[in-house]
Amino acid sequence: MYEEFYGLKEKPFNLTPDPRFFFLSENHRGAFEHLLYGIKEREGFILMTGEVGAGKTTLCRALLNKLEAHSTVSALILNPMFSGPELLQCILGDFGIQSKGNTKKELLDELNQFLLNQQAANRNSVLIIDEAQNLPLPVLEEIRILSNLETEKEKLLQIILMGQVELKEKLSLPRLRQLNQRISIRYHLDPLAREEVPRYIQHRLTVAGASGDIHFTSGALREIYHYSQGIPRLINLASDRALLAGYADQSREIQRETVIKGLKSLEGEGAPRSRGAFKQRLTMGIACLLIFLLGVFVASFFLYSDYALFKKNRSNPSSPSPEAGSQQKSPQGNSFYTLQLGSYKTEAEALEIAERVKSTGYPLFLGKADGADGVSRHHLYLGQFAHKAEAEEVERTFRKVEGFSQIRVVLTSTQLSKKTAP
């Protein structure tokens, strides 16, 4: 729409992953070199992650263009939402293999024979799976099996997994530890730095045929960076709308106000309007931070008070001595108040908690009881208190300071003390 006005051959800020517009920022250059190294050295699995819109797919396309001149055959899977057999058929098809197999074994045999033929011809075979965070766990496990296609000396297939940061979280699951251990190269694609954004915009304008008469002012570039935070896709969106707004104003100089106008058309009223609006949001954020810090201070004051009481109780635990116990009577005879810290499936779990709190100075006891489901539970008790109010004070302290959310005061018998926790 605006190409003729600006003297452009094509739109410079399309969202399609056109490798001609690939911009080698410092981080993208590092990612590109890591990928080429992993393929050349036949490292097997390579992991490339990045935020949404960071340029992973464009990097894929640029890599494929580079590989075509380096005796490499490749397959690119852009939509990995398949079952295991479907993904395998898709891989064969993208490698150009006319598959005749129906079973999983037949498909794997066909792929293995193709890879052996490529290796004999001194060609590398690369499989790139984009948006790999969408792969189901069973399919990821089957992809690991593909790495078993190898000779005695080297891998027959180099597999590049590209995806969002969720892919790293998925790979850290215990179920996928074998796959995770096989990844030899990992790289995260960061957003562009602030100083790289002007060069990125100029690069795309030049590729689109700009002759140098389109000028983004420093204020416009700052606004674009604030909006995009260096994410290439968002830079493209903001720049495209800015050019459209400039075309509407018949101006080849893109100013900050032009960018704001373009963002308003993109996001409606949510787009930034002026420096005053930005300052207003900043002031509101600082006010919220001060309120939060004040809340932390008040909470710390009360926690400190509880902790002081906790230390006092440690110095003078209210556990009665044998003499005191014989003098204190209750409606139930030799009974006392204690704190049940928790209920645990095994004695080992209870003893682990006992080890954590034994430094408080209170006596610890273990008890065992059958639950309503017939399963025995191990209970851990702390302290002997003659009065319920004393027990409740310590309960509040342990709940706040030590984090025992299930702690409760119980009235129990001295028979409980027959098994004392170490």
N, C-alpha and C positions, 0 to 999 in steps of 0.2 A: 504493500500500500504506500509506504513512504520511500521505497527504494529509489524511485526516479528523482524525487526531490533532493535526496542526499547524494545522488550519483553512485549508488551501489548496484552491484551486479546481482546480489541476493541479500536476504535478510541475515544480518550478522549474529543475531542472538536467538536462533532457533533452539528448541529444547531437544532436538534429535541428536543422537551421539555420532556426529559427523567427524571422522578422524582428521579431516583437513583443518579443523578448527582446534585440534588438540594443543593445549598450551603447556609447555614444560616449565612449570614452577619448580622450585627447588625440591619440594616434597614429591611432586609428580615425576620428576626426573629420577629421584631415588627409587620410587616404585617401579618405574619402567626398567631401570638397570637391574633391580632385584629379580624381576620376572625374566629378563633375558639371561641373566646368570643361571637361574634355576633351570631353565630350559636347556641351555648349552651344556651344563654339567649333569644333566639328567638326574635331578634331585628327587624326582618322584612327586611328592605333594608340596604345593605352594599355597599359602593362605594370604589373601588380600582383602582387607576390610576398610570401610569408610562410612561416613554418615550419608544419609539420603541426599542425593544431588552433588556428591563430592567429585564425580567424574569417573566412576569405576567403569561404566559401560563404554564411555568414550576411550578410556585407557585400553579396554579390551580391543576395540576396533583399531586403534593405532598400533597395538601390539600385533594384531593379525596382519596388518599391512607390512609391518617390518619383517614378520616371519616368512612371508611369501618369497622374499628374496634370499632366504637362508636355508634352503633345502629342508623345509618343514611342512608337514601336513597338519591341519588343525580342524577341530570341531568346536563350535560355539553353541552352547545351550543357553538360551535366554529365558526360557520359561520352564523351570525344573519341577513343575507341579505334576509329576508323573509317578506311577508305581515303578517298582524295580525293573520289570520286563519292558515297560513302555519307555523308560529312560534309556535302557540298553538299545532298543530299536532306534530311538532318536539319535543316539551317538553313532550307530552304524550308518544311518542315513546321512548324517552331516559329514561323515568321513567319505561319503560317496560309495559305500559298500551296498551292493545289491543283495540284500539278505534273503536267504531261502529257509532259514531256520525258524522253528516254532517254539522250541523249548529254550529255557534259559541256558542249558549246556550248549545247545547248538549255536545260539547267539554268541556266547563267550568264545566258542571255538572259532567262529568266523572272525571275530574281532582279533583274537590271538594270531590267527594266520595272517591277517592284514598287517598287524604290527610287525610280525617277523619279516614280512616282505619289505616293509618300509625300512627296517633296520638293515636288511641285506643290501638295500639300495643307498645306504648311508643317509637316510632321511629321519628326522626327528618327528615324533607324533605327539601332538599336544591337544589335550581336552580342557576347554575353559567352560566352567559352569558359573553363569552370572546369577545373582539373587539366590545364592546357595543357602541363605538362611531359611528359605521356604521348603527345603528338602525335608521330608519326613525322616525320623530317626532310622527306620529300617532301610530306607534308600541310601542314607549316608553310610550305613554299615556295608551295603552292597558295593558302594563306590570304593570303599577300602579294599574290597576283594579285587577290584580292577588293578590295584597296585601290585598284586601278586603276579601279574603278567610281566615276566622278566626273564632274562637269560642269567647265566652264572655271573656275568660281569656288570650288567646294567639294567635299568628299568626300560621297558618297552614303551611305556605311556607316561607322559608328564601330565599331571592333573592340577589345574589351577582352580581353586575355590574362591570366588569373589562374592562378597555379601556385606550386609550391614553389620553393626557391632553385635547384634543379637547372635550372629553366627559364632563368634568367639565364646559366648555364654553357652550355646548349644554344644559346642565341641568339648567344653569342660565337664560335661556330664559323665559320670562313671561309665555309663553304657558305651560311650564313644571314646574311651581312653586309648584303645588300640589305634583308632584313626588319628586321634590327637597327637599321639607319640610319633606317628609317621610323617608329620608335617615338619619339613626341614627348614623352610623359609617362611617367615611371617612379616607382613608389612601393613602398616595402617596409613591410609590416605587422609591427611589432614586438610582442613580448609586453607584457602590462600591467605597469606599474610597481608596486612593492610597495604604495604608498599607494593605488593604484586598486583593488586586490583587494577590500577591504571594501565599497567602493561598488558594485563589480560584483556581489558576492554579494547585497547589499541590493536592488539594482535588480531582479535576477531574482526574489527573494522577493516583492517588491512586485507585480511583473507577475503572479505566480502567485496573488496574493490574500492574502498574509500581512498580518496586522493589527498586527504589531510585537512580538509576544510570542515570536518566535524570536530568540535571542541567541547570536551567535558571539563567544566571548571572544577577547581579544587573542592569547593563546597558541594558540588554535585557528586564528586567521587566519595567524599566523606559520607554523604547521605546514603549512597549505594552500599558502602561498606557497613554502615550501621544497620541497614536493613538486612543485608545478606550474611553478615559475619564471615565473609570469605567463601561461602558455599557457591560454587560456580553456577549451579542451576538458578539460584536466587539472584545472582548477579545478572544472568541472562534475562530473567523476568523483569528486573528493575530497569535494566538498560534498554530493553525493547520498548517498555512503556514510556520511558523517558524520550526516546526517539519519536515515538508516536505523538507525545505531547508537544515536542519541539516542532514536528511537522504541522500540528494543528495551529501553532503560533507562528509558523513560517520562519523559524529561527534555526540556524545551524550551530548555535552555541547553546549547549545544554547546561543550564544553571541549576542551582540547588532547588529553586522553586519549581523548575520544570520536572525534576525527579519526583518531588513531593506530589505534584499534580498527577504524574504517571502512576505513582503508588496508590494515590487515592482512587484512580480508576480500577486499579488491580485489586485492592483490598477494601474499598469502600471507606467508611468513616474511621476504620481502625488504623489507616495509614497515618504516619507522622505528618503533621501539617506545618509546624513551625518550630524554631528553636525554643520559643516560649513554652510550647507544649512539651518538648523534650525536657526542659528545665522543671516543668511542673511534675512530670513523671519521676524525675530524679529526686526532687524534693520529697515527694510522697514516699519514695523508696527509702530515703534516709530517715524519714519520720517513723516508718514501720520498723526499721532496723533499731532505732533508739528505743521504741516501745518494747521490742523483743529483748534488748539488752537489759532494760529496766526489769522486765519479768524474770530474766535469768538471775539478776541481782537479788530480787525479793525471794525467789525460790531458794537461792543459795543461802540466804540468811536463815530461813526456816530449817533447811537441811543441816546447817551448821549447828543450830540449836539442838536438833534431834541427835546429831552426832556427838555433841558435848554430853548430852544425857546418856548416850550409848557408852561413852568413855567412862562416865561416872559409874554406870552400872557394872562395867567391866572391873573397875577398881574395887567396887563393893558389891559383888554379886549377891543377889537376894536368896541364893540357894541356902536353905537352912542347914545348920550343922546337925550331927546326930542328936546332940542334947536338945537343940531347939526343936527338932522334929518330934521328939518325945513329949515336949511340953505343949505343942500346938495341936489342938483337937479340931476336928471337923465333923460334920454330920455323918461322914462316911469313914470315920476312923483315921487310919494312917494314909491320908490322901493329900495331894498337893496340886497346884496349878503348874502346867508346863506348856511349852509351845511346840506344836507339831509343824515342823518345817516343810514336810512333804511326804508323799507316798510314792514308792519306787518299786519297779518290777523285780529288781534283783538287789541282794544285799550289797553287791559291789557298787551299785549306783548310790545307795544310801551312804556307804563309807566314803565315797568320793566327796559328797557334800559335807560330811562330817569333817573331813580333812581341811576343807575350805574354811570352816567356821570355828574350828577348835581353839584358834588363837584368841577368841573373844573371852575366854575364861569361864564360860558357863559349862556345867556338866552336860554330856550328851548321852542319850540312851537310844537303843534300837528296840523296836517292837515288831511283831509279825501278826497279821490278822488275815482271815479269809474274806474276800469281797463277796458282793452279792452274786457275782458270776462264778463263784467257786475258785477264783484265782487268788493265790496268796500274794499279799502286798507287804513290803517292808516300810515301816514308818520310822522317821527320825525325829526325836524329841530333843528339845534344848531347855535347860534350866529347871530349877525347882523353886516355886514361889508360894509363899504362905498366903498371899492375898492376890485376888484376881486383878486388882488395879495395877499392881506392880508388873504382873505378866503382860497386861495390855500396853503398858508404857514401852516395854521392851519389844513387844510385837510391832508397834508403830515404827519404832526405830529400825528394826530389821526389814520391815516392808519398804521403807523409804531409802535407807542407806545401803542395805545389802541386796535389795531387789527381790526379796522372797514374796511373790504375789499370792501364793497359796497358804501362807503361814496363818495359823489360828491358835487361839487359846483353848486348852482342854483341861479337864479335871481328871486326874488319873491316880492310880494307886502306886505305893512304893514298890509293888511287885515288878513294876516296869524297870526298875533300876538293876534287876538281876543281870541284864546284859548291857554293859556299858560300852559305848563306842570308843574306839581308841583315840 
